[in-house]
């Protein structure tokens, strides 16, 4: 274990094997840090933060502080849960849950670039990339393998589906496998799907589901009924299940891709 002499680590904090803590970092009494984590300089880990193994936490990152919510009671017992193998670069912020027993959750093998923010009660799956200054409002959910573009903002309660690529200011949910800019779906995230190892047949099924929802001239209810008749496989069903559960936020609408979008 390597703890810099200027770091402040509460004696009651639980640190795993081979943890490194850099200069001027602060680790609170309720923190649990797994094996082989690297915490660089000027990091603040406040409150009930439970962190798995092999995480790298960049300079100036703050994890576990109170939500940006005027109604929040500081006595609320909530926390942050971080999985394994995450890379969290400089000056990221992750706020704790907003109600007793709640947590903001970051899964495994995620890559948070400089200045990324997870608002209270957000849930980020596995293998997600959040580019520089991408911001999640409270209760935002991001599915596995999604890519969030730099400078993007996601409104409270928005969901981003698995393997979606989303960027811009987004106030509606983004279905899985879709490329979306702001509140508009442009098409399928073809590059991301290939990188994830989906076969040509699987990609074709997703394309058919996308066309049925967005390009058939049917409304959401009609498209869902038609999808049941066509008996899509698991990926098509995942796509339409997400759309059916979009809730009051709704989901992104279609906009034809322009040459300037390329």
DODOTI-416710 format. One record per residue: residue number from 1; x, y, z of N, C-alpha, C in turn. Coordinates in pm, whole numbers, plus 50000, padded with zeros to 5 digits. Each point is the difference from the previous one (the first is absolute). Layout:
N
<NUM <X Y Z> <X Y Z> <X Y Z>>
...
END
This chain:
262
<1 <50085 49881 50000> <49915 50119 50000> <50088 50125 50000>>
<2 <49966 50096 49915> <50078 50122 49989> <49907 50119 50025>>
<3 <50015 50064 50113> <49920 50116 50035> <50094 50119 50016>>
<4 <49981 50103 49920> <50086 50116 50008> <49984 50066 50137>>
<5 <50108 50052 50057> <49991 50059 50134> <49906 50120 50011>>
<6 <49969 50065 49889> <49907 50113 50006> <49853 49958 49986>>
<7 <49976 49875 49966> <49862 49952 49987> <49936 49987 50137>>
<8 <49868 50019 50007> <49925 49985 50125> <49906 49881 49983>>
<9 <50031 49892 50069> <49921 49878 49991> <49948 49966 50138>>
<10 <49869 50000 50016> <49942 49968 50130> <50040 49858 50042>>
<11 <50041 49982 50124> <50043 49867 50046> <49892 49893 49984>>
<12 <49873 50040 49997> <49893 49901 49986> <49968 49965 49855>>
<13 <50059 50071 49905> <49980 49964 49860> <50059 49862 49975>>
<14 <49935 49923 49914> <50045 49864 49970> <50072 50000 49866>>
<15 <50129 49972 50004> <50082 50001 49879> <50047 49859 49970>>
<16 <49989 49959 49874> <50046 49869 49957> <50151 49995 49983>>
<17 <50045 49893 49936> <50143 49979 49978> <50052 50089 49886>>
<18 <50121 50048 50017> <50070 50075 49894> <49924 50122 49951>>
<19 <49930 50066 50090> <49933 50126 49966> <50102 50114 50003>>
<20 <49994 50089 49901> <50086 50117 49997> <49914 50125 50016>>
<21 <50042 50090 50089> <49927 50125 50021> <50100 50115 49989>>
<22 <49972 50094 49909> <50094 50105 49967> <49991 50121 50092>>
<23 <50083 50100 49970> <50010 50119 50085> <49867 50074 50016>>
<24 <49973 50043 50122> <49888 50088 50035> <49862 49938 49973>>
<25 <49994 49873 49982> <49870 49935 49985> <49939 49974 50136>>
<26 <49864 49989 50002> <49926 49980 50124> <49909 49879 49983>>
<27 <50009 49907 50095> <49915 49880 49999> <49927 49995 50133>>
<28 <49865 49998 49996> <49921 50009 50122> <49987 49865 50072>>
<29 <49945 50004 50118> <49992 49883 50087> <49912 49890 49944>>
<30 <49899 50032 49923> <49907 49899 49950> <50039 49944 49864>>
<31 <50114 50040 49948> <50043 49952 49869> <50053 49857 50008>>
<32 <49969 49923 49895> <50055 49866 49984> <50066 49997 49863>>
<33 <50132 49982 49998> <50078 50005 49876> <50060 49861 49975>>
<34 <49970 49941 49884> <50047 49866 49968> <50147 49993 49964>>
<35 <50047 49880 49976> <50141 49975 49970> <50044 50071 49872>>
<36 <50126 50042 49999> <50068 50050 49880> <49935 50125 49940>>
<37 <49935 50078 50081> <49948 50128 49952> <50108 50107 50009>>
<38 <50001 50089 49902> <50093 50113 50000> <49920 50128 50011>>
<39 <50024 50075 50105> <49931 50127 50024> <50106 50109 49991>>
<40 <49990 50084 49900> <50103 50098 49976> <49985 50121 50093>>
<41 <50059 50112 49966> <50006 50112 50092> <49869 50079 50006>>
<42 <49975 50065 50114> <49887 50092 50020> <49864 49935 49974>>
<43 <49991 49873 50023> <49873 49927 49987> <49926 50006 50134>>
<44 <49867 50017 49995> <49918 49996 50121> <49903 49883 49987>>
<45 <50007 49907 50095> <49905 49890 50008> <49926 50016 50131>>
<46 <49875 50044 49988> <49924 50046 50117> <49880 49909 50024>>
<47 <49979 49965 50126> <49880 49924 50035> <50012 49853 49964>>
<48 <49884 49936 49983> <49992 49856 49979> <50027 49966 49854>>
<49 <50125 49996 49964> <50041 49962 49865> <50058 49859 50006>>
<50 <49941 49910 49924> <50049 49862 49991> <50060 49979 49862>>
<51 <50128 49971 49996> <50071 49992 49873> <50063 49862 49987>>
<52 <49986 49941 49882> <50057 49868 49973> <50150 50006 49977>>
<53 <50050 49910 49917> <50144 49984 49980> <50047 50064 49870>>
<54 <50127 50034 49998> <50071 50044 49879> <49936 50123 49934>>
<55 <49956 50092 50080> <49950 50127 49949> <50110 50105 50002>>
<56 <50000 50086 49899> <50094 50111 49994> <49923 50130 50009>>
<57 <50029 50079 50103> <49925 50124 50026> <50092 50119 49977>>
<58 <49964 50086 49904> <50087 50108 49957> <50005 50119 50094>>
<59 <50097 50083 49979> <50025 50119 50082> <49874 50087 50010>>
<60 <49969 50043 50122> <49892 50095 50022> <49860 49943 49991>>
<61 <49986 49871 49989> <49867 49939 49993> <49934 50001 50137>>
<62 <49867 50015 50001> <49924 50004 50125> <49887 49897 49992>>
<63 <49998 49909 50095> <49902 49891 50000> <49929 49995 50135>>
<64 <49867 50000 49996> <49922 49977 50121> <49947 50123 50068>>
<65 <50018 50116 49941> <49947 50122 50063> <49849 50009 49981>>
<66 <49938 50097 50068> <49854 50009 50002> <49944 50042 49865>>
<67 <49877 49957 49969> <49937 50036 49873> <49979 50150 49987>>
<68 <49989 50044 49876> <49965 50140 49971> <49847 50009 49993>>
<69 <49941 49995 50118> <49853 49992 50012> <49961 50083 50122>>
<70 <49923 50107 49977> <49963 50089 50110> <49918 49929 50108>>
<71 <49932 49892 49963> <49917 49928 50097> <50080 49898 50080>>
<72 <50126 49981 49969> <50078 49893 50063> <50030 50029 50146>>
<73 <49979 49899 50083> <50033 50008 50142> <50139 49940 50021>>
<74 <50097 50079 50047> <50136 49949 50016> <50011 49878 50092>>
<75 <49898 49976 50084> <50004 49883 50088> <49959 49871 49929>>
<76 <49960 50010 49876> <49960 49883 49923> <50116 49901 49989>>
<77 <49969 49874 50027> <50101 49894 49993> <49998 49937 49861>>
<78 <50087 50048 49914> <50008 49950 49863> <50146 49989 49960>>
<79 <50026 49948 49881> <50139 49981 49964> <50025 49992 49852>>
<80 <50120 49952 49967> <50044 49977 49863> <50061 49860 49995>>
<81 <49967 49927 49893> <50058 49868 49977> <50075 50001 49868>>
<82 <50128 49964 50005> <50085 49995 49881> <50049 49857 49985>>
<83 <49991 49947 49880> <50039 49861 49975> <50150 49983 49986>>
<84 <50042 49921 49902> <50140 49963 49982> <50054 50050 49867>>
<85 <50128 50032 49999> <50070 50029 49876> <49958 50127 49930>>
<86 <49950 50097 50072> <49961 50127 49940> <50119 50096 49989>>
<87 <49999 50079 49894> <50095 50110 49986> <49921 50130 50009>>
<88 <50025 50075 50105> <49930 50127 50024> <50106 50109 49996>>
<89 <49997 50081 49897> <50107 50097 49980> <49979 50126 50084>>
<90 <50079 50103 49971> <50008 50117 50086> <49867 50073 50013>>
<91 <49975 50047 50123> <49892 50094 50030> <49860 49946 49968>>
<92 <49981 49871 50008> <49865 49945 49990> <49929 50015 50135>>
<93 <49867 50000 49997> <49921 50009 50123> <49890 49895 49997>>
<94 <49983 49932 50113> <49894 49900 50016> <49930 50028 50132>>
<95 <49873 50041 49994> <49926 50035 50121> <49924 49878 50054>>
<96 <49979 49999 50129> <49933 49884 50062> <49848 50006 49980>>
<97 <49934 49890 50036> <49855 49990 49984> <49926 50104 50081>>
<98 <49872 50020 49965> <49924 50111 50059> <49903 49957 50109>>
<99 <49982 49869 50019> <49908 49952 50104> <50069 49893 50084>>
<100 <49947 49977 50119> <50061 49900 50088> <50011 49865 49930>>
<101 <50118 49942 50007> <50025 49869 49941> <50028 50000 49852>>
<102 <49995 50116 49937> <50022 50007 49855> <50149 50017 49969>>
<103 <50033 49976 49873> <50140 50013 49959> <50007 50041 49854>>
<104 <50102 50076 49969> <50040 50025 49862> <50095 49886 49962>>
<105 <49979 49938 49885> <50070 49876 49968> <50077 50012 49870>>
<106 <50127 49963 50005> <50086 49989 49883> <50048 49856 49993>>
<107 <49978 49933 49888> <50031 49858 49987> <50148 49973 49981>>
<108 <50032 49914 49905> <50137 49953 49979> <50056 50050 49867>>
<109 <50131 50022 49998> <50076 50027 49877> <49950 50123 49924>>
<110 <49950 50097 50070> <49956 50123 49936> <50117 50098 49987>>
<111 <49989 50089 49903> <50104 50099 49975> <49935 50138 50004>>
<112 <50025 50073 50109> <49947 50134 50018> <50113 50099 49971>>
<113 <49984 50078 49894> <50103 50096 49963> <49988 50127 50084>>
<114 <50091 50091 49980> <50013 50119 50085> <49866 50073 50016>>
<115 <49964 50027 50125> <49885 50084 50029> <49865 49934 49990>>
<116 <49994 49867 49984> <49870 49933 49994> <49930 50009 50136>>
<117 <49866 50000 49997> <49921 50016 50123> <49887 49899 50005>>
<118 <49987 49931 50113> <49887 49912 50028> <49917 50065 50109>>
<119 <49879 50044 49964> <49910 50056 50099> <49945 49895 50092>>
<120 <49932 50043 50105> <49948 49909 50102> <49909 49893 49940>>
<121 <50015 49878 50050> <49916 49886 49964> <50017 49955 49855>>
<122 <50102 50050 49932> <50027 49952 49865> <50051 49857 50006>>
<123 <49979 49928 49889> <50051 49863 49989> <50067 49984 49865>>
<124 <50127 49969 50003> <50077 49978 49878> <50043 49854 50000>>
<125 <49975 49931 49890> <50028 49857 49992> <50147 49969 49987>>
<126 <50034 49911 49908> <50138 49956 49980> <50049 50043 49862>>
<127 <50131 50025 49989> <50064 50028 49871> <49944 50124 49933>>
<128 <49962 50098 50079> <49948 50127 49949> <50114 50100 49987>>
<129 <49997 50080 49895> <50093 50112 49985> <49923 50130 50014>>
<130 <50041 50082 50094> <49946 50135 50015> <50111 50097 49964>>
<131 <49988 50064 49884> <50106 50090 49955> <50003 50128 50084>>
<132 <50098 50084 49974> <50027 50118 50082> <49874 50085 50024>>
<133 <49978 50033 50126> <49893 50092 50041> <49861 49948 49965>>
<134 <49982 49871 49989> <49864 49946 49984> <49935 49994 50138>>
<135 <49874 50043 50008> <49934 50024 50128> <49870 49922 50008>>
<136 <49983 49926 50110> <49876 49926 50025> <49923 50068 50112>>
<137 <49874 50038 49973> <49914 50049 50106> <49960 49888 50094>>
<138 <49920 50033 50100> <49956 49899 50097> <49918 49890 49935>>
<139 <50020 49877 50048> <49920 49884 49959> <50018 49962 49853>>
<140 <50107 50044 49937> <50026 49959 49862> <50058 49858 50001>>
<141 <49953 49916 49909> <50050 49863 49986> <50068 49985 49864>>
<142 <50119 49940 50000> <50076 49980 49877> <50031 49851 49988>>
<143 <49962 49940 49886> <50019 49858 49980> <50142 49962 49962>>
<144 <50028 49871 50007> <50134 49948 49971> <50047 50041 49861>>
<145 <50129 50034 49990> <50062 50025 49872> <49959 50128 49931>>
<146 <49926 50087 50067> <49960 50126 49937> <50119 50095 49991>>
<147 <49991 50092 49907> <50102 50104 49984> <49930 50135 50007>>
<148 <50044 50084 50095> <49942 50134 50017> <50101 50103 49953>>
<149 <49961 50080 49903> <50092 50094 49938> <50044 50113 50092>>
<150 <50109 50063 49966> <50055 50109 50080> <49904 50117 50009>>
<151 <49989 50058 50118> <49915 50116 50023> <49851 49969 50000>>
<152 <49964 49873 50005> <49858 49963 49998> <49935 50021 50135>>
<153 <49869 50026 49998> <49923 50019 50123> <49874 49914 49992>>
<154 <49974 49925 50106> <49885 49911 50001> <49908 50039 50117>>
<155 <49876 50034 49966> <49902 50049 50095> <49964 49892 50101>>
<156 <49950 50043 50116> <49957 49905 50103> <49906 49894 49943>>
<157 <50020 49877 50046> <49915 49885 49968> <50011 49953 49855>>
<158 <50088 50058 49922> <50025 49950 49865> <50072 49865 50009>>
<159 <49971 49912 49905> <50072 49873 49990> <50070 49992 49864>>
<160 <50119 49946 50002> <50075 49975 49877> <50019 49849 49990>>
<161 <49952 49942 49892> <50001 49855 49987> <50137 49943 49970>>
<162 <50006 49869 50006> <50124 49926 49977> <50055 50025 49860>>
<163 <50132 50021 49994> <50071 50018 49874> <49949 50118 49917>>
<164 <49936 50094 50065> <49960 50123 49931> <50117 50098 49997>>
<165 <49997 50088 49902> <50094 50112 49994> <49916 50128 50008>>
<166 <50023 50078 50103> <49916 50118 50024> <50087 50122 50028>>
<167 <49959 50112 49946> <50073 50123 50028> <49905 50119 49990>>
<168 <50045 50112 50056> <49920 50120 49999> <49913 50011 50125>>
<169 <49911 50098 49999> <49908 50022 50112> <49878 49911 49978>>
<170 <49982 49902 50088> <49900 49897 49980> <49899 50001 50113>>
<171 <49872 50018 49965> <49894 50000 50100> <49905 49882 49982>>
<172 <50028 49915 49901> <49920 49880 49976> <50090 49878 50002>>
<173 <49943 49885 50028> <50080 49878 50007> <50045 49955 49862>>
<174 <50116 49933 49998> <50062 49954 49875> <49992 49848 49996>>
<175 <49926 49942 49906> <49988 49853 49995> <50135 49933 49979>>
<176 <50010 49873 50036> <50126 49928 49978> <50036 49993 49852>>
<177 <50130 49998 49974> <50057 49977 49867> <49991 50120 49907>>
<178 <49947 50113 50048> <49970 50115 49916> <50110 50106 50012>>
<179 <50024 50072 49892> <50080 50121 50004> <49905 50119 50009>>
<180 <50020 50085 50100> <49910 50113 50021> <50080 50126 50028>>
<181 <49954 50111 49943> <50055 50132 50029> <49887 50084 50058>>
<182 <50024 50052 50121> <49895 50072 50074> <49878 49909 50009>>
<183 <49885 50045 49953> <49879 49918 50013> <49961 49931 49870>>
<184 <50099 49976 49914> <49970 49941 49870> <50083 49875 49975>>
<185 <49933 49892 49961> <50066 49879 49956> <50040 50014 49855>>
<186 <50126 49974 49969> <50048 50012 49862> <50008 49865 49930>>
<187 <50008 49893 50077> <50015 49868 49942> <50055 49903 50102>>
<188 <50056 49891 49951> <50056 49896 50086> <50148 50029 50027>>
<189 <50046 49967 50119> <50141 50015 50038> <50080 49884 49940>>
<190 <50014 50001 49869> <50058 49886 49928> <50142 49968 50046>>
<191 <50081 50104 50017> <50139 49977 50042> <50004 49937 50139>>
<192 <49920 50053 50092> <49996 49945 50135> <49951 49857 50003>>
<193 <49902 49968 49917> <49947 49863 49996> <50105 49903 49947>>
<194 <50074 50040 49898> <50106 49912 49948> <50110 49982 50103>>
<195 <50037 50109 50067> <50105 49989 50103> <49957 49910 50115>>
<196 <49870 49997 50027> <49949 49915 50108> <49987 49854 49957>>
<197 <50030 49972 49873> <49999 49861 49954> <49867 49950 49950>>
<198 <49903 50088 49976> <49872 49956 49948> <50016 49956 49854>>
<199 <49937 49891 49967> <50010 49944 49866> <49921 50085 49901>>
<200 <50022 49974 49869> <49925 50070 49896> <49851 49974 50015>>
<201 <49963 49876 50034> <49858 49968 50018> <49940 50075 50117>>
<202 <50075 50013 50108> <49951 50075 50115> <49985 50147 49968>>
<203 <50096 50055 49926> <49990 50141 49961> <49882 50022 49906>>
<204 <49976 49906 49914> <49884 50012 49910> <49869 50000 50078>>
<205 <49992 49918 50106> <49878 49998 50081> <49978 50135 50066>>
<206 <50107 50061 50050> <49988 50132 50062> <49958 50103 49897>>
<207 <50055 49993 49880> <49960 50094 49894> <49852 49985 49968>>
<208 <49951 49879 49995> <49859 49979 49970> <49911 50058 50110>>
<209 <50044 49982 50126> <49924 50057 50111> <50000 50152 49993>>
<210 <50116 50059 49970> <50010 50146 49988> <49907 50052 49891>>
<211 <50003 49935 49883> <49917 50045 49888> <49852 49987 50032>>
<212 <49964 49893 50071> <49860 49982 50035> <49951 50111 50092>>
<213 <50084 50037 50098> <49960 50105 50094> <50000 50138 49936>>
<214 <50106 50031 49924> <50021 50137 49958> <49962 50031 49855>>
<215 <50000 49900 49914> <49986 50028 49857> <49879 49936 49934>>
<216 <49921 49928 50077> <49887 49928 49941> <49874 50085 49989>>
<217 <49997 50115 50066> <49880 50082 50003> <49902 49959 50108>>
<218 <50034 49898 50078> <49915 49955 50110> <50033 50078 50126>>
<219 <49901 50018 50088> <50031 50060 50130> <50060 49893 50091>>
<220 <50040 50041 50121> <50069 49907 50089> <49917 49876 50031>>
<221 <49872 50019 50029> <49914 49887 50034> <49985 49906 49881>>
<222 <49978 50057 49883> <49984 49918 49880> <50128 49925 49967>>
<223 <50115 50068 50014> <50128 49935 49972> <50025 49885 50097>>
<224 <49964 50019 50127> <50019 49893 50099> <49912 49879 49968>>
<225 <49877 50027 49957> <49910 49891 49961> <50054 49924 49879>>
<226 <50049 50074 49904> <50059 49938 49881> <50124 49919 50036>>
<227 <50079 50050 50095> <50120 49929 50044> <49964 49864 50061>>
<228 <49890 49997 50076> <49957 49873 50059> <49958 49902 49890>>
<229 <49937 50050 49896> <49961 49913 49889> <50122 49944 49928>>
<230 <50103 50082 49986> <50119 49959 49927> <50091 49910 50082>>
<231 <49976 49992 50130> <50075 49910 50089> <50151 50023 49990>>
<232 <50038 50121 50037> <50143 50033 50005> <50073 49910 50099>>
<233 <50132 49990 49981> <50085 49931 50096> <50027 50086 50122>>
<234 <50098 49959 50078> <50025 50065 50129> <50040 50147 49984>>
<235 <50074 50033 49896> <50046 50138 49983> <49885 50092 49959>>
<236 <49917 49954 49909> <49883 50078 49963> <49905 50018 50117>>
<237 <49982 49893 50078> <49915 50010 50119> <50058 50097 50101>>
<238 <50132 49999 50018> <50065 50094 50091> <49974 50144 49956>>
<239 <50008 50022 49870> <49977 50133 49944> <49858 50048 50029>>
<240 <49901 49917 49971> <49861 50041 50019> <49959 50000 50147>>
<241 <50059 49914 50081> <49972 50005 50145> <50046 50132 50059>>
<242 <50115 50047 49956> <50052 50129 50047> <49904 50112 49962>>
<243 <49957 50001 49875> <49909 50104 49952> <49869 49998 50079>>
<244 <49949 49879 50028> <49873 49988 50072> <50010 50053 50142>>
<245 <50120 49996 50057> <50017 50043 50140> <50065 50137 50011>>
<246 <49996 50078 49892> <50068 50131 50001> <49941 50097 50101>>
<247 <49872 49981 50038> <49940 50085 50103> <49974 50141 49951>>
<248 <49979 50091 50097> <49960 50136 49965> <50107 50076 49924>>
<249 <50127 49961 50012> <50105 50066 49925> <49988 49972 49851>>
<250 <49940 49887 49965> <49993 49964 49860> <50137 49960 49945>>
<251 <50008 49982 49869> <50127 49961 49939> <50027 50090 49880>>
<252 <50124 49999 49956> <50043 50091 49894> <49923 49972 49870>>
<253 <49968 50105 49927> <49932 49988 49872> <50103 49990 49888>>
<254 <49950 49975 49879> <50091 49976 49887> <50030 50130 49926>>
<255 <50124 50014 49960> <50039 50107 49908> <50095 49941 49897>>
<256 <49973 50023 49873> <50085 49947 49895> <50142 50054 50018>>
<257 <50096 49914 49979> <50140 50040 50014> <50039 50093 49885>>
<258 <50059 50112 50034> <50045 50095 49901> <50148 49977 49971>>
<259 <50044 50052 49887> <50142 49986 49965> <50088 50063 50106>>
<260 <49953 50107 50062> <50078 50069 50103> <50009 49919 50128>>
<261 <49916 49895 50016> <50007 49915 50119> <50112 49897 49991>>
<262 <50050 49977 49881> <50099 49894 49981> <50131 50037 50070>>
END
